[in-house]
Amino acid sequence: MITKIGIVTGEIWQLLENNGSMHIKDINSRLKRPEFLILMGLGWLAREGHIVLEEEGSDFNVTLRKKEVGQTKS
């Protein structure tokens, strides 16, 4: 299961990288993956600090967190 979640997480990352901020409902419709896998992938990215989630009505806007210039991975 962790492999499936990891694959969907990568797909979410690429979608956001290529399209900018998106609502979760739009991510669901674009990826055509089971919603539970998308939500797990978003949780993974959120826990790792890679995305920003902002509540907008009954949905959430998802944005990749940009690295600051000079920031290194520790």
C-alpha positions in Angstrom: 0.0 0.0 0.0 2.8 2.4 0.8 4.1 2.1 -2.8 0.6 3.0 -4.2 0.5 6.0 -1.9 4.0 7.1 -2.9 3.1 6.9 -6.6 0.0 9.0 -6.2 2.0 11.4 -4.0 4.4 11.9 -6.9 1.6 12.4 -9.3 0.1 15.1 -7.1 3.5 16.8 -6.8 3.9 16.8 -10.6 0.4 18.1 -11.1 0.9 21.0 -8.7 4.4 21.7 -10.2 3.0 21.9 -13.7 -0.3 23.7 -12.9 0.2 25.7 -9.8 -2.3 25.8 -6.9 -5.3 23.6 -7.3 -8.4 22.6 -5.2 -8.6 19.0 -4.0 -11.7 18.4 -6.1 -9.7 19.4 -9.2 -6.8 17.2 -8.2 -9.3 14.3 -7.9 -10.8 14.9 -11.3 -7.4 15.3 -13.0 -5.7 12.3 -11.5 -8.6 9.8 -11.7 -7.3 7.9 -8.7 -9.2 6.6 -5.7 -10.0 9.6 -3.4 -8.6 7.8 -0.4 -5.2 7.5 -2.1 -5.2 11.2 -3.1 -6.0 12.2 0.5 -3.3 10.0 1.8 -0.8 11.5 -0.6 -1.8 15.0 0.4 -1.4 14.1 4.0 2.1 12.7 3.2 3.0 16.0 1.5 1.5 18.1 4.3 3.3 16.2 7.0 6.6 16.6 5.2 6.0 20.3 4.8 5.9 20.3 1.0 2.4 21.8 0.6 0.3 24.5 2.0 -3.4 23.8 2.5 -5.9 26.6 2.7 -9.6 26.1 3.4 -11.9 27.7 0.8 -15.5 27.0 1.5 -16.1 23.2 1.3 -12.8 22.5 -0.4 -9.1 23.2 0.2 -6.6 24.9 -2.1 -3.3 23.1 -2.3 -0.1 24.9 -3.1 3.5 23.5 -3.3 5.7 25.2 -0.7 8.6 26.8 -2.6 12.2 26.3 -1.4 13.9 29.5 -0.3 17.0 30.5 -2.2 20.0 28.9 -0.4 17.9 26.4 1.5 19.5 23.0 1.7 17.9 19.7 2.5 18.9 18.5 6.0 
